[in-house]
């Protein structure tokens, strides 16, 4: 009976750690995605926000350590190595505490991140210059956001009146990515010319989307932060189960070893 219980516990722990390893890879993937993505709004944030970069490196570190612990748990369970299982339980507890702290930090920093996003975007719009090669990647990312979300500016297209280049043209140019006119599937970037009818041009005359990107971007951020928090929560649950199973396996191994001692 004890031998059967030991086998069941061992195989359950192996399966949990296999899943643990996979979820660790997902967390690591999130961190890498934040750092290397150049085609979505993450690109705008990660080149302007130090806190997001730090968060990405934390995710990569947690993901890598989680994968390592999943591997150690699998090896310890299959080979019934008590010292390895003890190390596994200790490290797992530390990782669990770190994840809880990181999760709470992300949850309570959402409002601060939204405020930071607003500042980043406003500065990006104000300094937008299609002829500056150093800013091309981040500007292309924001053009992509405006084009895909069919929006213009942060609060609205009036944000673009803060751009010095557009002011110098007396608003006879407008951001191409804001255009509500079809461009045959081509990616729109830079500024497009608007031909006035011998009168002063205002933002209301531009052929652009009238809604701002703020609500869509904040909703996008909330959804993605929710996914990250959900994955971290799932990993935390598996960690707790792994700790319980590892402790149970250690006890069963001890009983098996004790029962084999000659009396």
HELIX and SHEET records of a PDB file:
HELIX    1   1 UNK A    2  UNK A   36  1                                  35    
HELIX    2   2 UNK A   41  UNK A   46  1                                   6    
HELIX    3   3 UNK A   50  UNK A   79  1                                  30    
HELIX    4   4 UNK A   82  UNK A  108  1                                  27    
HELIX    5   5 UNK A  110  UNK A  126  1                                  17    
HELIX    6   6 UNK A  133  UNK A  135  5                                   3    
HELIX    7   7 UNK A  136  UNK A  148  1                                  13    
HELIX    8   8 UNK A  157  UNK A  162  5                                   6    
HELIX    9   9 UNK A  164  UNK A  168  1                                   5    
HELIX   10  10 UNK A  176  UNK A  178  5                                   3    
HELIX   11  11 UNK A  203  UNK A  205  5                                   3    
HELIX   12  12 UNK A  214  UNK A  260  1                                  47    
SHEET    1   A 2 UNK A 173  UNK A 175  0                                        
SHEET    2   A 2 UNK A 191  UNK A 193 -1                                        
END                                                                             
